[in-house]
Amino acid sequence: MSGTSEQSAVAGVSGERPLGIDGLLERVRAGYRRIEAREAHEAAQSGRALLVDIRYAALRERDGLIPGAVVVERNELEWRLDPQGSHRLPEATGHDLRVVVICNEGYASSLAAASLHQLGLHRATDLVGGFQAWRAEGLPVAPAAR
């Protein structure tokens, strides 16, 4: 394999330049409608959405938790939310579940929501601005248990 074709094979697409993270975020976010903090709060309160906090433990301990949100480490997300999976959460009831993924600032959650779409969770979305936007809106936050 020549150097050029080897690089293309690694990138997965022949002849295309690597996308970069900003381009990837733009591409995946174009595939669904993101949600603002107040709308996410209202949807969760009314039972129309499941909030899923993927922040790592140190951030949850430092900043607190969103009451009612399910905490799922990012590396377990697909296993826990796949309605067909043997390791799914009880809340993972079907592919029509509206999931709102929340990270710290709204970047990792976009990639996570796109991954959930690939599993067939077509209503998955993420919170614009992440937990920091939630807190800035003055929405409920509880201290993390120590």
Helices and strands as residue ranges (DSSP letters): H 3-11, H 21-29, H 37-45, E 50-53, H 57-63, E 70-71, G 74-76, H 77-81, E 99-102, H 108-118, E 125-126, H 130-136
